[in-house]
Amino acid sequence: MVATPLRMLFLPLLLVSLASLWESVPAQSKTQARFSTKEVICPEGCLKHEAKVWGSYAYTADSSICRAAINDGKVTNAGGRVRMENRPGQSSYQGSTRNGVITESYKAYPASFIFTITSPPPKVLIQCSTKGEEIKHDRAEVICPEGCLKHDAKVWGTDTYTADSSICRAAINDGKVTNAGGRVRMENRPGQSSYQGSTRNGVITESYKAYPASFIFTSTSPPPKVLIQCSTKGDEIKHDRAEVICPEGCLKHEAKVWGTDTYTADSSICRAAINDGKVTNAGGIVRMEKWSGQSSYQESTRNGVKTDSYKAYPASFIFPITSPPRPPEVPVQCSTKGDEIKHERAEVICPEGCLKQEAKVWGTDTYTDDSSICRAAINEGKITSAGGRVTVEKRPGQSFYQESTRNGVKAESYGAFPASFIFPMTSPCHPPEVYVQCDTTGGHIKDNRAEVICPEGCLKQEAKVWGNEIYTADSSICRAAINDGKVTNTGGRVRMEKRPGQSSYQESTRNGVKTDSYKAFPASFIFPITSPPPPEVPVQCSTTGAQIKHNRAEVICPEGCLKAEAKVWGTVTYTEDSSICRAAINDGKVTNAGGRVRMEKRPGQSSYQESTRNGVKTESYKAFPTSFIFLITSPPLPSKVFVQCDTKANQLT
C-alpha cells in the first residue's frame, strides 16, 4: 500500500510527541467514576478551545466532554445536547482526528465515558404563531405549515432565538424550512444576555436584551449523496458521513480492500461494501462513515470479494447499520421462484402448506434464483409449513451451491448459477425469543438472530468466553453479554446476532467477567444495538403482572402503594398475579413516592421465596405457571447538566 512510508515516518514523531506530553497529562484519579448517565448541554465554540481529549468512542474520564462529543460527531461547534455514560477504564485509548478535534492516545486509565444513542424527539404539529415556550419538551421535531413567511408573528434573535419567538418564522430565518413549511428539530436552551436581529430568507428578526429562555434548531439533514466509481477509496470522500452510490460490476474490478467490517481508508468503498454484504455486483446505495484508525485489519473472503489483512493504519471507514425503507410486500405461491421477484429486496408472504409441495430448491443459505422461495425459507428455518413473512434479497451468482436437508425440505447441490437469493439477517420480523442457561453458547442457537433471555447469577458461573465485543461462537452468551454491558448478574433480555469467524479475538475484563484471547475461530456472535424501549403503562397499586399484556413494559407506579393491601408472592422473581408496584418497592426499584420501573415477563418457577424488604412483606408460594421480574437496565432519565468546554467527565458527580 502506498501509505506505508508515511506511516513509518510518523511513528518516531508520535513516540517523541507522547514522551513530551507525559508530564502534561492530568494525574489519574484513584476512584473510578460511578456507572451513571447524564445528559450534558454543551455551549457554542468548543471547537477552538484547548481542552484536552484522550481516546476515540471511549474517552478517558479526564477528557473534555464537549470536545470529545464533537470528535464523536454527537454535537457540533454550535453546541448541543448529548447523553454521556460512565464506563470502566480501558487498557488503552486510541487517538483520532475527527470533525476538527484531535484526540490523543493513552495507556491504561481507570475510568472512561462514552456517548450513548438517544431516542428521537417527539413530533409536534404547530402553527405559524406557535412560540418556543409553548413546546413542553426539551427537544421536539416540529412540523410547520405553509405560508409562515407572510405571517406577522414576531421573532427575536439570530441562530439562537428568545423562547417567545415564532418557531416557524425563526426556522425560515435560520434557513431550516421555507415558506412551503416542513419539519425541523428544535431544542430548548438557557437564556442569553442579548439577542441580535437579522434579515434572512425574507424574515426580519429583532434584537433584544436579556431573556430567560431560548431555543435553537439542530441539524437533521441526511448525509450527502455521492456518485462514485468502483475504484473510489474511502479517503477520497471529504465528508465524515456520506451516502455513496456504487455502479454495477465492481465484483470483477481489481481495486484493493484491506479489512473486514472495518476497512482501511485507502480501500475501495464499493468492493468493501460488497464484502460487507451491503450492496451486490448490481451496485446500489450504501451509507459509509469515517472511523478512527485501527491497530490491525483482518482479511476475509465474503460475497466474492477477498480482502487483505494489514497492520496499523491511521484512518478507517465502516458501513453503519441503517434503517432501510421497508421492502415491498409480495404475496407468493409455494412454487414462486426467486427470479420471479423483480425487486432487489422484498417481503414475501408465503401461503400454508409449502412443506408438501414438490417445488425444487438448490443451495443452502444462498439459493439459486430459480429455487422456490417459500420452500427455501422453510429449509433455512425462517418460516414453517404454516406460511409466514420473510425478507428475500437478490445476490450475485455463486460458483457452487451446497445441498442440505433441514426442517423437512431437501435442497440439492448445483454448480455455477448466474444469480442467487438469500434471506438476510436484516429481516424486519422480530427474532425468536430463546430462554437460555448461563452455559449456553452461541453455537447452541440455531437462528442467525435471536433475543435470548438470560437467567440470574451468571456472573459467578465458570462458563468460558473468548473475545471482546465480537465473541467466539463457543462462548457463553450470557457471560459475554455481561462483559459487553448488555445485561447484569440479575439476567435479562439481549439480542444476539451470528457473525463470520475472525482471525483473532481479544481478551478483556469488563463488568466482572474476564474473557480470554483466541486465535482464528470459524464463527462468532455479537450483541447489536437493539430495539426501542418498551411501552409506558400507568398502573395502580393493585395492578398485577397478569394484567400487563406486553412481554416487557415500563410501568408508572402511583404514590402510596406501601400502604395498599395488594398481595405479593416471591422475591426478585414474583408470581404473575402479584401487585407490580408493591413488588417493585420490595425489590427496591421504586419507593412509596411511586416512580417508573421496567418489568419483564418470565416463565413460571417451581417455588417462590417470601421476604420482608423496604416495608413490603411478600409471601412464599409453590409452583406458579408465570412470573415477572424488574430489569435494572432501565435507568431513570439522566439528569441534565450545563457544562463548559473544559468540563471533564470526572468533574460530574
Secondary structure as UniProt FT lines:
FT   TURN            2..3
FT   HELIX           4..21
FT   HELIX           22..24
FT   STRAND          37..42
FT   TURN            44..45
FT   HELIX           46..48
FT   STRAND          54..55
FT   STRAND          59..60
FT   TURN            61..62
FT   HELIX           65..71
FT   TURN            72..73
FT   TURN            77..78
FT   STRAND          79..90
FT   STRAND          96..98
FT   TURN            99..100
FT   STRAND          101..104
FT   STRAND          109..115
FT   STRAND          123..125
FT   TURN            128..129
FT   HELIX           132..134
FT   STRAND          139..144
FT   TURN            146..147
FT   HELIX           148..150
FT   STRAND          156..157
FT   STRAND          161..162
FT   TURN            163..164
FT   HELIX           167..173
FT   TURN            174..175
FT   TURN            179..180
FT   STRAND          181..192
FT   STRAND          198..200
FT   TURN            201..202
FT   STRAND          203..206
FT   STRAND          211..218
FT   STRAND          225..227
FT   TURN            230..231
FT   HELIX           234..236
FT   STRAND          241..246
FT   TURN            248..249
FT   HELIX           250..252
FT   STRAND          258..259
FT   STRAND          262..264
FT   TURN            265..266
FT   HELIX           269..275
FT   TURN            276..277
FT   TURN            281..282
FT   STRAND          283..294
FT   STRAND          300..302
FT   TURN            303..304
FT   STRAND          305..308
FT   STRAND          313..318
FT   STRAND          329..331
FT   TURN            334..335
FT   HELIX           338..340
FT   STRAND          345..350
FT   TURN            352..353
FT   HELIX           354..356
FT   STRAND          362..363
FT   STRAND          366..368
FT   TURN            369..370
FT   HELIX           373..379
FT   TURN            380..381
FT   TURN            385..386
FT   STRAND          387..398
FT   STRAND          404..406
FT   TURN            407..408
FT   STRAND          409..412
FT   STRAND          417..422
FT   TURN            425..426
FT   STRAND          433..435
FT   TURN            438..439
FT   HELIX           442..444
FT   STRAND          449..454
FT   TURN            456..457
FT   HELIX           458..460
FT   STRAND          466..467
FT   STRAND          471..472
FT   TURN            473..474
FT   HELIX           477..483
FT   TURN            484..485
FT   TURN            489..490
FT   STRAND          491..502
FT   STRAND          508..510
FT   TURN            511..512
FT   STRAND          513..516
FT   STRAND          521..526
FT   STRAND          536..538
FT   TURN            541..542
FT   HELIX           545..547
FT   STRAND          552..557
FT   TURN            559..560
FT   HELIX           561..563
FT   STRAND          569..570
FT   STRAND          574..575
FT   TURN            576..577
FT   HELIX           580..586
FT   TURN            587..588
FT   TURN            592..593
FT   STRAND          594..605
FT   STRAND          611..613
FT   TURN            614..615
FT   STRAND          616..619
FT   STRAND          624..631
FT   STRAND          639..642
FT   TURN            645..646
FT   HELIX           649..651
//
